[in-house]
Amino acid sequence: MDQHTNNTPAPNIGLAGVNVALMGPTGTGKTHAIGTLVETGLEVFYIGMEAGLESLIGYFADRDKPIPDNLHWKTIEGPAIGFEALQDSTNKVNTLSFEALCKLTDPHKTKYQQAVNLLKTLNSFDDERTGKNFGSVSTWGTDRALVLDGLTGTCQAYVSNAIGGKPTMSMNEYGIAQNGIFQLIFKLTNHCKCHFVLLAHVVKETDQLTGGSKLMMMSLGEKLTPKIPLWFSDVILTVREGAKFSWDTANALADLKTRNLPIQAGLQPDFKLIIDKWRKRNTL
């Protein structure tokens, strides 16, 4: 007799949450699709490194729906740098050599706190919506999902953390920024139990295996970019054709992978497809 008959719930295997990367050009529905993640019933925590919160709120407002109680958010604001600092930086570009620019230290560097504030949020998530603190992401279980929007803003935060507003950076500073991003994404995908969703823009990079070009997640340099998909269960291309939005896991010209979706173009942009598959696999 089947051990799970008589309406006995199947035991939980204890799988960690899924790691999903949505990558695509601006305006292809990456942030908007997070609304479908909220509708799966998971408690969703959104960190805005870019201007995307309006689109997420719009998912519900445009349908005349209230914002669900299981959606929380935190926006990481950029540095409070005035035009005077920008003018000073521009003047230096106009008057100094490249070598001299590389040796500069930005006196306003400590004002560039985005990367620091991102890590503070991950260590102790203060919900802007309710004012409630939800503790460290590292303690969350699979009833919660973290959304980082997005990789481009995160890269810029780590660059600014290394150089401030300096107009150029040395190779050493570049390496420091790359390493910070590497450690962050590796920690979120490998050492956290909660579901994790990363939103990213795309760029054409050379495929080191084939020598051809592929659409890949835009990050910080061609050495870091190919490593990031290794840590994700699903890397999905977001597509807009006219007024129709879809997901693509089959495009041969993009660096994609999937464990929870069919390999095909024209998929419905709905996280329920992924979470339902994960839930099914997580029970015996």
C-alpha positions in Angstrom: 0.0 0.0 0.0 1.2 3.5 -0.8 2.6 5.1 2.4 0.9 8.4 1.6 -2.7 7.1 1.2 -5.6 8.0 3.5 -4.9 11.7 3.0 -1.6 11.5 4.9 0.6 14.5 3.7 3.8 13.5 2.1 6.9 14.3 4.1 9.1 17.2 3.1 12.5 16.1 1.6 14.2 19.4 2.8 15.3 20.7 -0.6 16.7 24.3 -0.5 14.7 26.8 -2.4 15.2 27.4 -6.2 17.7 29.9 -7.5 16.2 31.7 -10.5 17.8 34.4 -12.7 15.5 36.4 -15.0 17.6 38.1 -17.6 16.5 40.4 -20.5 16.5 43.8 -22.0 14.7 46.7 -20.2 11.0 46.6 -20.6 10.6 42.8 -21.0 8.7 42.2 -17.8 11.3 41.1 -15.3 10.1 43.0 -12.3 6.5 42.8 -13.3 6.7 39.0 -13.2 7.6 39.0 -9.5 3.9 39.6 -8.9 3.3 36.0 -9.9 5.8 34.9 -7.3 3.8 36.8 -4.7 0.7 35.0 -5.8 2.3 31.6 -5.1 1.7 32.3 -1.4 5.4 32.5 -0.5 6.4 35.5 1.6 8.3 37.6 -0.9 11.0 40.1 0.1 12.1 42.5 -2.7 15.3 44.5 -2.6 15.4 47.3 -5.1 18.9 48.3 -6.3 17.3 49.9 -9.4 14.0 51.7 -10.1 11.7 48.7 -10.3 9.4 48.9 -7.3 6.8 50.9 -9.3 6.5 48.1 -11.8 6.0 45.5 -9.1 3.3 47.5 -7.3 1.8 48.1 -10.7 1.2 44.4 -11.1 -1.5 44.6 -8.5 -2.6 48.2 -8.9 -3.3 47.7 -12.6 -5.5 44.8 -11.8 -7.4 46.8 -9.1 -6.0 44.4 -6.5 -4.7 45.3 -3.1 -1.0 44.7 -2.4 -0.9 41.3 -0.7 0.3 41.1 2.9 3.0 38.6 1.9 5.0 41.2 -0.1 7.7 43.2 1.6 10.3 45.5 0.2 13.4 47.6 0.8 14.9 50.1 -1.6 18.7 50.8 -1.4 19.2 54.4 -2.2 22.2 55.8 -4.1 24.7 58.2 -2.6 23.6 61.8 -1.7 26.2 63.4 -4.0 25.5 66.9 -5.3 26.5 68.5 -8.5 29.5 70.1 -6.9 31.1 66.7 -6.4 30.3 65.8 -10.0 31.7 69.1 -11.3 34.9 68.4 -9.3 35.2 64.9 -10.8 34.6 66.3 -14.3 37.2 69.0 -13.8 39.8 66.4 -12.8 39.1 64.4 -16.0 39.6 67.6 -18.0 43.0 68.4 -16.4 44.7 65.2 -15.2 46.3 62.4 -17.0 44.8 58.9 -16.9 47.6 57.7 -14.7 47.0 60.5 -12.3 43.3 59.8 -12.3 43.9 56.2 -11.3 45.9 57.3 -8.3 43.2 59.6 -7.0 41.2 58.9 -3.8 37.7 60.3 -3.8 37.2 62.4 -0.7 33.5 61.6 -0.8 34.0 57.8 -1.0 32.4 57.1 2.4 29.1 58.5 1.1 28.8 55.6 -1.4 27.1 53.2 1.0 24.8 51.1 -1.4 26.9 47.9 -1.1 27.2 48.3 2.6 23.5 49.0 3.0 22.6 46.0 0.8 24.5 43.7 3.1 23.0 45.3 6.2 19.6 44.6 4.7 20.5 41.0 4.0 21.7 40.6 7.5 18.7 42.3 9.1 15.7 43.0 6.7 13.8 46.1 7.7 10.5 46.1 5.8 9.8 49.6 4.5 6.1 48.7 4.1 5.4 47.7 7.7 8.5 48.8 9.7 8.9 45.2 10.9 12.3 43.5 11.1 12.5 40.0 9.6 16.1 39.1 10.6 18.9 37.7 8.5 18.2 36.1 5.1 20.6 33.3 6.1 18.0 32.2 8.7 15.0 32.1 6.3 13.4 28.9 5.2 11.7 27.9 2.0 8.4 29.6 2.9 10.2 32.8 1.9 11.7 34.2 -1.3 14.3 36.9 -1.8 14.3 39.0 -4.9 17.3 41.2 -5.8 16.5 43.8 -8.5 19.0 43.8 -10.1 22.4 42.7 -11.0 23.4 45.9 -12.8 22.6 48.1 -9.8 24.4 45.7 -7.5 27.5 45.8 -9.7 27.5 49.6 -9.7 27.1 49.6 -5.9 30.3 47.4 -5.6 32.2 49.6 -8.0 31.3 52.7 -6.1 32.2 50.9 -2.8 35.7 50.4 -4.3 36.3 53.8 -5.9 33.6 56.2 -4.7 32.9 58.7 -7.5 36.4 58.5 -9.0 36.1 58.7 -12.8 38.3 55.7 -13.5 39.5 52.6 -11.6 42.7 50.5 -11.5 42.8 46.8 -12.2 43.2 46.1 -8.5 40.0 48.1 -7.7 38.2 46.3 -10.5 39.2 43.0 -9.0 38.0 44.0 -5.5 34.6 44.9 -6.9 34.4 41.7 -8.9 35.3 39.6 -5.8 32.6 41.4 -3.7 29.9 40.5 -6.3 31.2 36.9 -6.5 31.0 36.4 -2.8 27.5 38.0 -2.6 25.9 35.9 -5.3 27.7 32.7 -4.1 26.4 33.2 -0.6 22.8 33.8 -1.7 22.7 30.8 -4.0 24.7 28.3 -2.0 24.3 29.1 1.7 20.7 30.3 2.0 17.7 28.0 2.2 15.1 30.5 0.9 14.1 30.8 -2.7 16.3 33.4 -4.5 15.4 35.4 -7.7 18.0 37.7 -9.4 16.9 40.1 -12.1 19.5 41.1 -14.6 20.0 43.0 -17.9 21.7 41.3 -20.8 24.8 41.9 -22.8 26.5 40.1 -25.7 29.6 38.3 -24.6 32.0 35.9 -26.2 31.3 32.2 -25.4 34.7 30.9 -24.3 33.8 27.4 -25.5 32.5 28.1 -28.9 34.1 31.5 -29.7 30.7 32.9 -30.8 28.7 35.5 -29.0 25.8 34.9 -26.6 23.4 36.9 -24.6 24.5 36.7 -21.0 23.7 38.4 -17.7 25.3 41.9 -17.6 27.7 41.9 -14.7 31.2 43.2 -14.0 33.6 41.9 -16.7 33.8 38.9 -19.0 35.5 36.8 -16.4 32.7 37.1 -13.9 29.8 36.9 -16.2 30.1 33.2 -17.3 30.4 32.0 -13.7 27.1 33.4 -12.4 24.7 31.0 -14.2 26.5 28.0 -12.6 24.8 28.8 -9.3 21.2 29.0 -10.6 18.7 26.2 -11.2 17.0 28.3 -13.9 18.3 31.1 -16.1 15.5 32.5 -18.2 15.4 35.0 -21.0 12.5 37.5 -20.7 11.0 38.5 -24.1 8.6 41.1 -25.3 7.1 40.9 -28.8 4.7 43.8 -29.3 2.4 43.7 -26.3 3.1 40.0 -25.5 5.5 39.0 -22.8 7.0 35.6 -22.4 9.8 33.5 -21.0 12.3 31.6 -23.2 14.5 28.7 -22.0 15.4 27.4 -25.5 17.2 30.3 -27.3 20.5 29.0 -28.6 21.9 32.5 -28.8 21.5 33.0 -25.0 23.3 31.4 -22.0 20.2 29.7 -20.5 19.4 26.7 -18.3 16.3 25.2 -16.6 15.5 22.5 -14.1 11.9 23.5 -13.4 10.5 24.5 -16.8 10.2 23.0 -20.3 12.9 23.9 -22.7 10.9 26.0 -25.1 10.2 29.6 -26.2 6.9 31.4 -25.5 6.4 30.2 -22.0 3.9 32.0 -19.8 5.9 34.4 -17.5 4.6 32.9 -14.3 6.6 31.8 -11.2 3.8 29.4 -10.3 5.2 27.0 -12.9 8.5 26.9 -11.1 7.3 26.9 -7.5 4.7 24.1 -8.2 7.5 22.0 -9.8 9.7 22.6 -6.8 7.0 21.7 -4.3 6.2 18.5 -6.2 9.9 17.5 -6.1 10.2 18.4 -2.4 7.7 15.7 -1.3 8.2 11.9 -1.4 
